[in-house]
Amino acid sequence: MWRSCPRLRNWGRRLLNWSPGGPTTSVGPGPNTLSPSRDYAPPAGGFEINLDNRKLKTPQAKLFTVPSEALAIAVATEWDSQRDTIKFYTMHLTTLCNTSLDNPTQRNKDQLIRAAVKFLDTDTICYRVEEPQTLVELQKNEWDPIIDWTEKRYGVEIGSSTSIMGPSIPARTREVLVSHLASYNMWALQGIEFVVAQLKSMVLALGLMDLQLTVEQAVLLSRLEEEYQVGFSQRPKASTSGPRLTPPRCRCRRTGWGGSSPLCFCVNLVFITFVYKQKPNWGSE
C-alpha cells in the first residue's frame, strides 16, 4: 500500500534516513530525532510529536500521541513541510488526530459507526442515471461488480436505484455492517468515517478496507460521473453530417490514473495511517 502513494513513501524515507549534518534516527526504544525541528518519539502507550524539542499538544492541551509509527512519521512530515505560516487546512492528519484525542463532539464508538453506515442512504454508487445510455452502461460495468462483491462478502442486500430516493436498504444490512465496524478500534473508525465521507460511499470504503480496491480505484469510482462528463466535454464535437463520436470510456481499471489528485492523496494518507496501519489492533480499544 505504501507504493500506491509515492509522496508518502518518499516522506517516510526522508524522515527515517535523516542524513548528514545532523543527528540520525533509529527505530526502536528511546527518542528518535528526525530533524533539528520536527521529530517524533515512541513513549509507552504511543508516539509523541516534538516541535523544536517541545511536545506537541492538542487544542485541549492534551499530549499529542498517536498509536503507530507510520502515523507519527506522517504527522511530523506535515509539520516539517510548513514554512513561514502554519496552514492548518493543509494538515489533514494533524486535524484528524486532534479530533481523535480531544473528541470535541463527545461521540462514542457506536455514534462513529452509525455516522459511517448512514452514508448507505446516499451512497454514490447506489444512485444511477437513466440516460445517456453510455453512462448507464458505464455505471453498471464499473459499480455493479463492487456492489455484488460487498453483498456476497457480508451476506447483505444493497442494490441500486434510479429513483431520487435511492435504494431501500434493509435493516439487516445496517445491522451486519454496524457489527462489522464494531471490530475496529476508535482510531481506525475515525479514519474510516473520514474516508467514507470523502468517497461519499460506504460500499467503496468497504472495498478499500478489504483491499478489494486500491485507493486510486476507489477515488475514481467515486467520481465516475464527473470523470465521464469531463472526458466527454474534452472530445471534439462531431459534425452534423458525419457519424457521432463514441463517448469516452472510463479508465477506472487502470490503477495509477488520477493517483496524484489532492483527493486521492488525502484519502491514501488517511487510509494508510489511520486504517491500514492499525490492522494489528483491530478489535481492541
JOVEN-V377422 format. One record per run of one state. SS is the DSSP state (H for helix, E for strand, - for the rest). FROM is the first residue (numbers start at 1). LEN is the number of residues. If there is no record, write none. Layout:
{{SS FROM LEN} {SS FROM LEN}}
This chain:
{{- 1 1} {H 2 3} {- 5 1} {H 6 11} {- 17 14} {E 31 2} {- 33 5} {E 38 6} {- 44 2} {E 46 6} {- 52 2} {E 54 2} {- 56 1} {E 57 1} {- 58 5} {E 63 1} {- 64 1} {E 65 2} {- 67 2} {H 69 12} {- 81 7} {H 88 3} {- 91 1} {H 92 11} {- 103 6} {H 109 14} {- 123 1} {H 124 3} {E 127 1} {- 128 5} {H 133 22} {- 155 6} {E 161 1} {- 162 9} {H 171 11} {- 182 4} {H 186 14} {- 200 2} {H 202 8} {- 210 5} {H 215 8} {- 223 1} {H 224 10} {- 234 28} {H 262 20} {- 282 4}}
